[in-house]
Amino acid sequence: MSRARIAALFALLTAFTGVVGGCAAVETLRKCGAGCPGDAELTAAVRARLVQHTELLAPNRVYVRALDGVVYLSGEVVTDVQRATAETVALQTPGVPRVVDLISLEYNGR
């Protein structure tokens, strides 16, 4: 396994540990590695729907990753409405059973 792949899996594990607990995150990564069957298609479907919403494009950054059928959203947006929109769009994507929203609000000096 390459260093880049190990670093990517470690970053993913670190992000999921705060969401689903350490043991559950490790078990999911052990089960699926870089992705379970259907995760790539689910990720692509959610990304395709998100790009249709211009309010979520740059300077906002919304990243999508499916793991074991669960869609994880991360990145930064400017408003709570944009964060809610991203989550709603992901949840309305066919085949998405659950969304974990890790999107943060960008600091604008206010």
Sequence and secondary structure as in RCSB ss.txt:
>XXXX:A:sequence
MSRARIAALFALLTAFTGVVGGCAAVETLRKCGAGCPGDAELTAAVRARLVQHTELLAPNRVYVRALDGVVYLSG
EVVTDVQRATAETVALQTPGVPRVVDLISLEYNGR
>XXXX:A:secstr
  HHHHHHHHHHHHHHHHHH HHHHHHHHHHHTT  TTHHHHHHHHHHHHTT GGGSTT EEEEEEETTEEEEEE
EESSHHHHHHHHHHHHTSTT  EEEE  EE     
